[in-house]
C-alpha cells in the first residue's frame, strides 16, 4: 500500500522565475556596471592626487 503523501511532496524551488524577471527589458538608461565602479574609484584617485600636489 503506497502513501499519497510521498507522491505529493513539494518540488525543490528553482530560480526559473528569478532569471525570467531579470532578463526582461525595461525602459530607461542602461549603464554598464564597470562604469559605475570606475567613476567613484577615479574620483577618489583624483582627490588624492589633488591633496598630494596642492597641499601646502
PDB file of N, CA, C and O in Angstrom:
ATOM      1  N   UNK A   1       0.838  -1.183   0.000  1.00  0.00           N
ATOM      2  CA  UNK A   1       0.000   0.000   0.000  1.00  0.00           C
ATOM      3  C   UNK A   1       0.882   1.244   0.000  1.00  0.00           C
ATOM      4  O   UNK A   1       1.740   1.409   0.867  1.00  0.00           O
ATOM      5  N   UNK A   2       0.670   2.091  -0.950  1.00  0.00           N
ATOM      6  CA  UNK A   2       1.511   3.271  -1.083  1.00  0.00           C
ATOM      7  C   UNK A   2       0.818   4.501  -0.501  1.00  0.00           C
ATOM      8  O   UNK A   2      -0.403   4.639  -0.577  1.00  0.00           O
ATOM      9  N   UNK A   3       1.597   5.361   0.062  1.00  0.00           N
ATOM     10  CA  UNK A   3       1.054   6.571   0.688  1.00  0.00           C
ATOM     11  C   UNK A   3       0.949   7.695  -0.343  1.00  0.00           C
ATOM     12  O   UNK A   3       1.854   7.869  -1.160  1.00  0.00           O
ATOM     13  N   UNK A   4      -0.121   8.441  -0.314  1.00  0.00           N
ATOM     14  CA  UNK A   4      -0.304   9.553  -1.254  1.00  0.00           C
ATOM     15  C   UNK A   4       0.542  10.761  -0.847  1.00  0.00           C
ATOM     16  O   UNK A   4       0.847  11.609  -1.686  1.00  0.00           O
ATOM     17  N   UNK A   5       0.921  10.849   0.418  1.00  0.00           N
ATOM     18  CA  UNK A   5       1.733  11.984   0.874  1.00  0.00           C
ATOM     19  C   UNK A   5       3.104  11.993   0.207  1.00  0.00           C
ATOM     20  O   UNK A   5       3.611  13.056  -0.151  1.00  0.00           O
ATOM     21  N   UNK A   6       3.696  10.835   0.038  1.00  0.00           N
ATOM     22  CA  UNK A   6       5.033  10.796  -0.556  1.00  0.00           C
ATOM     23  C   UNK A   6       5.007  11.239  -2.016  1.00  0.00           C
ATOM     24  O   UNK A   6       5.981  11.811  -2.503  1.00  0.00           O
ATOM     25  N   UNK A   7       3.905  10.982  -2.719  1.00  0.00           N
ATOM     26  CA  UNK A   7       3.806  11.399  -4.110  1.00  0.00           C
ATOM     27  C   UNK A   7       3.492  12.888  -4.242  1.00  0.00           C
ATOM     28  O   UNK A   7       3.797  13.493  -5.270  1.00  0.00           O
ATOM     29  N   UNK A   8       2.894  13.476  -3.230  1.00  0.00           N
ATOM     30  CA  UNK A   8       2.509  14.884  -3.290  1.00  0.00           C
ATOM     31  C   UNK A   8       3.543  15.789  -2.625  1.00  0.00           C
ATOM     32  O   UNK A   8       3.235  16.931  -2.285  1.00  0.00           O
ATOM     33  N   UNK A   9       4.749  15.299  -2.439  1.00  0.00           N
ATOM     34  CA  UNK A   9       5.794  16.107  -1.810  1.00  0.00           C
ATOM     35  C   UNK A   9       6.116  17.297  -2.703  1.00  0.00           C
ATOM     36  O   UNK A   9       6.137  17.156  -3.926  1.00  0.00           O
ATOM     37  N   UNK A  10       6.368  18.470  -2.117  1.00  0.00           N
ATOM     38  CA  UNK A  10       6.669  19.655  -2.924  1.00  0.00           C
ATOM     39  C   UNK A  10       8.014  19.524  -3.644  1.00  0.00           C
ATOM     40  O   UNK A  10       8.961  18.942  -3.114  1.00  0.00           O
ATOM     41  N   UNK A  11       8.077  20.052  -4.812  1.00  0.00           N
ATOM     42  CA  UNK A  11       9.314  20.031  -5.590  1.00  0.00           C
ATOM     43  C   UNK A  11      10.267  21.098  -5.071  1.00  0.00           C
ATOM     44  O   UNK A  11       9.822  22.098  -4.508  1.00  0.00           O
ATOM     45  N   UNK A  12      11.553  20.907  -5.247  1.00  0.00           N
ATOM     46  CA  UNK A  12      12.505  21.936  -4.808  1.00  0.00           C
ATOM     47  C   UNK A  12      12.310  23.232  -5.599  1.00  0.00           C
ATOM     48  O   UNK A  12      11.944  23.215  -6.774  1.00  0.00           O
ATOM     49  N   UNK A  13      12.561  24.339  -4.931  1.00  0.00           N
ATOM     50  CA  UNK A  13      12.393  25.642  -5.583  1.00  0.00           C
ATOM     51  C   UNK A  13      13.442  25.821  -6.674  1.00  0.00           C
ATOM     52  O   UNK A  13      14.587  25.396  -6.517  1.00  0.00           O
ATOM     53  N   UNK A  14      13.057  26.438  -7.757  1.00  0.00           N
ATOM     54  CA  UNK A  14      14.008  26.705  -8.839  1.00  0.00           C
ATOM     55  C   UNK A  14      14.143  28.212  -9.012  1.00  0.00           C
ATOM     56  O   UNK A  14      13.329  28.987  -8.511  1.00  0.00           O
ATOM     57  N   UNK A  15      15.170  28.603  -9.719  1.00  0.00           N
ATOM     58  CA  UNK A  15      15.407  30.026  -9.950  1.00  0.00           C
ATOM     59  C   UNK A  15      14.872  30.460 -11.311  1.00  0.00           C
ATOM     60  O   UNK A  15      15.261  31.512 -11.817  1.00  0.00           O
ATOM     61  N   UNK A  16      13.992  29.670 -11.905  1.00  0.00           N
ATOM     62  CA  UNK A  16      13.455  29.984 -13.229  1.00  0.00           C
ATOM     63  C   UNK A  16      12.726  31.313 -13.259  1.00  0.00           C
ATOM     64  O   UNK A  16      12.916  32.093 -14.193  1.00  0.00           O
ATOM     65  N   UNK A  17      11.905  31.591 -12.274  1.00  0.00           N
ATOM     66  CA  UNK A  17      11.171  32.849 -12.230  1.00  0.00           C
ATOM     67  C   UNK A  17      12.089  34.031 -12.011  1.00  0.00           C
ATOM     68  O   UNK A  17      11.864  35.105 -12.568  1.00  0.00           O
ATOM     69  N   UNK A  18      13.121  33.845 -11.204  1.00  0.00           N
ATOM     70  CA  UNK A  18      14.068  34.928 -10.931  1.00  0.00           C
ATOM     71  C   UNK A  18      14.840  35.297 -12.191  1.00  0.00           C
ATOM     72  O   UNK A  18      15.025  36.478 -12.486  1.00  0.00           O
ATOM     73  N   UNK A  19      15.288  34.297 -12.930  1.00  0.00           N
ATOM     74  CA  UNK A  19      16.020  34.577 -14.161  1.00  0.00           C
ATOM     75  C   UNK A  19      15.107  35.254 -15.182  1.00  0.00           C
ATOM     76  O   UNK A  19      15.545  36.149 -15.904  1.00  0.00           O
ATOM     77  N   UNK A  20      13.889  34.848 -15.244  1.00  0.00           N
ATOM     78  CA  UNK A  20      12.950  35.460 -16.177  1.00  0.00           C
ATOM     79  C   UNK A  20      12.728  36.925 -15.814  1.00  0.00           C
ATOM     80  O   UNK A  20      12.587  37.768 -16.700  1.00  0.00           O
ATOM     81  N   UNK A  21      12.697  37.233 -14.514  1.00  0.00           N
ATOM     82  CA  UNK A  21      12.480  38.613 -14.068  1.00  0.00           C
ATOM     83  C   UNK A  21      13.628  39.518 -14.504  1.00  0.00           C
ATOM     84  O   UNK A  21      13.391  40.619 -15.000  1.00  0.00           O
ATOM     85  N   UNK A  22      14.860  39.070 -14.328  1.00  0.00           N
ATOM     86  CA  UNK A  22      15.999  39.922 -14.646  1.00  0.00           C
ATOM     87  C   UNK A  22      16.302  39.976 -16.135  1.00  0.00           C
ATOM     88  O   UNK A  22      17.027  40.867 -16.576  1.00  0.00           O
ATOM     89  N   UNK A  23      15.774  39.057 -16.914  1.00  0.00           N
ATOM     90  CA  UNK A  23      16.005  39.097 -18.355  1.00  0.00           C
ATOM     91  C   UNK A  23      15.041  40.031 -19.071  1.00  0.00           C
ATOM     92  O   UNK A  23      15.250  40.358 -20.240  1.00  0.00           O
ATOM     93  N   UNK A  24      13.991  40.465 -18.386  1.00  0.00           N
ATOM     94  CA  UNK A  24      13.029  41.365 -19.019  1.00  0.00           C
ATOM     95  C   UNK A  24      13.678  42.715 -19.293  1.00  0.00           C
ATOM     96  O   UNK A  24      14.436  43.236 -18.474  1.00  0.00           O
ATOM     97  N   UNK A  25      13.368  43.268 -20.450  1.00  0.00           N
ATOM     98  CA  UNK A  25      13.874  44.575 -20.805  1.00  0.00           C
ATOM     99  C   UNK A  25      13.009  45.642 -20.149  1.00  0.00           C
ATOM    100  O   UNK A  25      11.782  45.540 -20.144  1.00  0.00           O
ATOM    101  N   UNK A  26      13.644  46.652 -19.603  1.00  0.00           N
ATOM    102  CA  UNK A  26      12.911  47.761 -19.003  1.00  0.00           C
ATOM    103  C   UNK A  26      13.284  49.032 -19.736  1.00  0.00           C
ATOM    104  O   UNK A  26      14.349  49.127 -20.345  1.00  0.00           O
ATOM    105  N   UNK A  27      12.390  50.009 -19.669  1.00  0.00           N
ATOM    106  CA  UNK A  27      12.666  51.295 -20.291  1.00  0.00           C
ATOM    107  C   UNK A  27      13.629  52.073 -19.409  1.00  0.00           C
ATOM    108  O   UNK A  27      13.654  51.905 -18.190  1.00  0.00           O
ATOM    109  N   UNK A  28      14.408  52.914 -20.036  1.00  0.00           N
ATOM    110  CA  UNK A  28      15.338  53.743 -19.277  1.00  0.00           C
ATOM    111  C   UNK A  28      16.766  53.515 -19.735  1.00  0.00           C
ATOM    112  O   UNK A  28      17.030  52.777 -20.684  1.00  0.00           O
ATOM    113  N   UNK A  29      17.672  54.166 -19.037  1.00  0.00           N
ATOM    114  CA  UNK A  29      19.084  54.083 -19.388  1.00  0.00           C
ATOM    115  C   UNK A  29      19.656  52.760 -18.931  1.00  0.00           C
ATOM    116  O   UNK A  29      19.288  52.228 -17.883  1.00  0.00           O
ATOM    117  N   UNK A  30      20.560  52.242 -19.735  1.00  0.00           N
ATOM    118  CA  UNK A  30      21.296  51.037 -19.352  1.00  0.00           C
ATOM    119  C   UNK A  30      22.751  51.446 -19.177  1.00  0.00           C
ATOM    120  O   UNK A  30      23.395  51.891 -20.127  1.00  0.00           O
ATOM    121  N   UNK A  31      23.264  51.297 -17.968  1.00  0.00           N
ATOM    122  CA  UNK A  31      24.635  51.689 -17.659  1.00  0.00           C
ATOM    123  C   UNK A  31      25.430  50.435 -17.331  1.00  0.00           C
ATOM    124  O   UNK A  31      24.996  49.592 -16.546  1.00  0.00           O
ATOM    125  N   UNK A  32      26.598  50.328 -17.946  1.00  0.00           N
ATOM    126  CA  UNK A  32      27.479  49.199 -17.714  1.00  0.00           C
ATOM    127  C   UNK A  32      27.971  49.238 -16.257  1.00  0.00           C
ATOM    128  O   UNK A  32      28.394  50.297 -15.792  1.00  0.00           O
ATOM    129  N   UNK A  33      27.928  48.129 -15.537  1.00  0.00           N
ATOM    130  CA  UNK A  33      28.401  48.122 -14.140  1.00  0.00           C
ATOM    131  C   UNK A  33      29.868  48.515 -13.994  1.00  0.00           C
ATOM    132  O   UNK A  33      30.265  49.035 -12.952  1.00  0.00           O
ATOM    133  N   UNK A  34      30.675  48.273 -15.023  1.00  0.00           N
ATOM    134  CA  UNK A  34      32.090  48.674 -14.954  1.00  0.00           C
ATOM    135  C   UNK A  34      32.214  50.184 -14.834  1.00  0.00           C
ATOM    136  O   UNK A  34      33.112  50.677 -14.151  1.00  0.00           O
ATOM    137  N   UNK A  35      31.330  50.921 -15.485  1.00  0.00           N
ATOM    138  CA  UNK A  35      31.352  52.382 -15.393  1.00  0.00           C
ATOM    139  C   UNK A  35      30.980  52.821 -13.983  1.00  0.00           C
ATOM    140  O   UNK A  35      31.577  53.753 -13.444  1.00  0.00           O
ATOM    141  N   UNK A  36      30.006  52.159 -13.388  1.00  0.00           N
ATOM    142  CA  UNK A  36      29.568  52.507 -12.040  1.00  0.00           C
ATOM    143  C   UNK A  36      30.692  52.292 -11.036  1.00  0.00           C
ATOM    144  O   UNK A  36      30.792  53.041 -10.064  1.00  0.00           O
ATOM    145  N   UNK A  37      31.528  51.300 -11.244  1.00  0.00           N
ATOM    146  CA  UNK A  37      32.652  51.047 -10.341  1.00  0.00           C
ATOM    147  C   UNK A  37      33.820  51.980 -10.657  1.00  0.00           C
ATOM    148  O   UNK A  37      34.512  52.425  -9.742  1.00  0.00           O
ATOM    149  N   UNK A  38      34.048  52.281 -11.921  1.00  0.00           N
ATOM    150  CA  UNK A  38      35.201  53.072 -12.333  1.00  0.00           C
ATOM    151  C   UNK A  38      35.087  54.536 -11.923  1.00  0.00           C
ATOM    152  O   UNK A  38      36.082  55.132 -11.511  1.00  0.00           O
ATOM    153  N   UNK A  39      33.916  55.124 -12.023  1.00  0.00           N
ATOM    154  CA  UNK A  39      33.751  56.546 -11.720  1.00  0.00           C
ATOM    155  C   UNK A  39      34.110  56.880 -10.270  1.00  0.00           C
ATOM    156  O   UNK A  39      34.908  57.794 -10.063  1.00  0.00           O
ATOM    157  N   UNK A  40      33.575  56.202  -9.260  1.00  0.00           N
ATOM    158  CA  UNK A  40      33.967  56.550  -7.887  1.00  0.00           C
ATOM    159  C   UNK A  40      35.446  56.302  -7.599  1.00  0.00           C
ATOM    160  O   UNK A  40      36.078  57.079  -6.882  1.00  0.00           O
ATOM    161  N   UNK A  41      36.000  55.218  -8.157  1.00  0.00           N
ATOM    162  CA  UNK A  41      37.427  54.950  -7.935  1.00  0.00           C
ATOM    163  C   UNK A  41      38.275  56.048  -8.548  1.00  0.00           C
ATOM    164  O   UNK A  41      39.245  56.491  -7.934  1.00  0.00           O
ATOM    165  N   UNK A  42      37.930  56.495  -9.746  1.00  0.00           N
ATOM    166  CA  UNK A  42      38.706  57.562 -10.379  1.00  0.00           C
ATOM    167  C   UNK A  42      38.554  58.880  -9.623  1.00  0.00           C
ATOM    168  O   UNK A  42      39.513  59.647  -9.531  1.00  0.00           O
ATOM    169  N   UNK A  43      37.376  59.156  -9.084  1.00  0.00           N
ATOM    170  CA  UNK A  43      37.204  60.380  -8.288  1.00  0.00           C
ATOM    171  C   UNK A  43      38.034  60.331  -7.014  1.00  0.00           C
ATOM    172  O   UNK A  43      38.576  61.354  -6.594  1.00  0.00           O
ATOM    173  N   UNK A  44      38.141  59.178  -6.399  1.00  0.00           N
ATOM    174  CA  UNK A  44      38.983  59.048  -5.202  1.00  0.00           C
ATOM    175  C   UNK A  44      40.443  59.280  -5.554  1.00  0.00           C
ATOM    176  O   UNK A  44      41.153  59.970  -4.823  1.00  0.00           O
ATOM    177  N   UNK A  45      40.898  58.714  -6.663  1.00  0.00           N
ATOM    178  CA  UNK A  45      42.293  58.887  -7.083  1.00  0.00           C
ATOM    179  C   UNK A  45      42.582  60.343  -7.404  1.00  0.00           C
ATOM    180  O   UNK A  45      43.620  60.870  -7.002  1.00  0.00           O
ATOM    181  N   UNK A  46      41.679  61.001  -8.123  1.00  0.00           N
ATOM    182  CA  UNK A  46      41.867  62.430  -8.445  1.00  0.00           C
ATOM    183  C   UNK A  46      41.901  63.251  -7.161  1.00  0.00           C
ATOM    184  O   UNK A  46      42.705  64.176  -7.045  1.00  0.00           O
ATOM    185  N   UNK A  47      41.055  62.934  -6.209  1.00  0.00           N
ATOM    186  CA  UNK A  47      41.045  63.645  -4.936  1.00  0.00           C
ATOM    187  C   UNK A  47      42.362  63.470  -4.196  1.00  0.00           C
ATOM    188  O   UNK A  47      42.892  64.430  -3.636  1.00  0.00           O
ATOM    189  N   UNK A  48      42.894  62.251  -4.189  1.00  0.00           N
ATOM    190  CA  UNK A  48      44.191  62.016  -3.540  1.00  0.00           C
ATOM    191  C   UNK A  48      45.305  62.782  -4.249  1.00  0.00           C
ATOM    192  O   UNK A  48      46.168  63.365  -3.593  1.00  0.00           O
ATOM    193  N   UNK A  49      45.295  62.786  -5.577  1.00  0.00           N
ATOM    194  CA  UNK A  49      46.332  63.496  -6.329  1.00  0.00           C
ATOM    195  C   UNK A  49      46.267  64.994  -6.066  1.00  0.00           C
ATOM    196  O   UNK A  49      47.308  65.633  -5.915  1.00  0.00           O
ATOM    197  N   UNK A  50      45.089  65.558  -6.010  1.00  0.00           N
ATOM    198  CA  UNK A  50      44.944  66.986  -5.700  1.00  0.00           C
ATOM    199  C   UNK A  50      45.459  67.261  -4.299  1.00  0.00           C
ATOM    200  O   UNK A  50      46.131  68.266  -4.068  1.00  0.00           O
ATOM    201  N   UNK A  51      45.150  66.378  -3.367  1.00  0.00           N
ATOM    202  CA  UNK A  51      45.614  66.567  -1.985  1.00  0.00           C
ATOM    203  C   UNK A  51      47.122  66.471  -1.893  1.00  0.00           C
ATOM    204  O   UNK A  51      47.733  67.209  -1.120  1.00  0.00           O
ATOM    205  N   UNK A  52      47.748  65.573  -2.668  1.00  0.00           N
ATOM    206  CA  UNK A  52      49.197  65.402  -2.611  1.00  0.00           C
ATOM    207  C   UNK A  52      49.918  66.570  -3.258  1.00  0.00           C
ATOM    208  O   UNK A  52      50.881  67.092  -2.696  1.00  0.00           O
ATOM    209  N   UNK A  53      49.459  66.994  -4.448  1.00  0.00           N
ATOM    210  CA  UNK A  53      50.212  68.000  -5.199  1.00  0.00           C
ATOM    211  C   UNK A  53      49.847  69.444  -4.839  1.00  0.00           C
ATOM    212  O   UNK A  53      50.650  70.346  -5.082  1.00  0.00           O
ATOM    213  N   UNK A  54      48.706  69.683  -4.289  1.00  0.00           N
ATOM    214  CA  UNK A  54      48.313  71.049  -3.959  1.00  0.00           C
ATOM    215  C   UNK A  54      48.307  71.322  -2.453  1.00  0.00           C
ATOM    216  O   UNK A  54      47.876  72.390  -2.016  1.00  0.00           O
ATOM    217  N   UNK A  55      48.778  70.370  -1.672  1.00  0.00           N
ATOM    218  CA  UNK A  55      48.835  70.587  -0.218  1.00  0.00           C
ATOM    219  C   UNK A  55      50.001  71.536   0.090  1.00  0.00           C
ATOM    220  O   UNK A  55      51.060  71.461  -0.534  1.00  0.00           O
ATOM    221  N   UNK A  56      49.787  72.418   1.053  1.00  0.00           N
ATOM    222  CA  UNK A  56      50.854  73.386   1.397  1.00  0.00           C
ATOM    223  C   UNK A  56      52.036  72.750   2.081  1.00  0.00           C
ATOM    224  O   UNK A  56      52.996  73.441   2.423  1.00  0.00           O
TER     225      UNK A  56
END
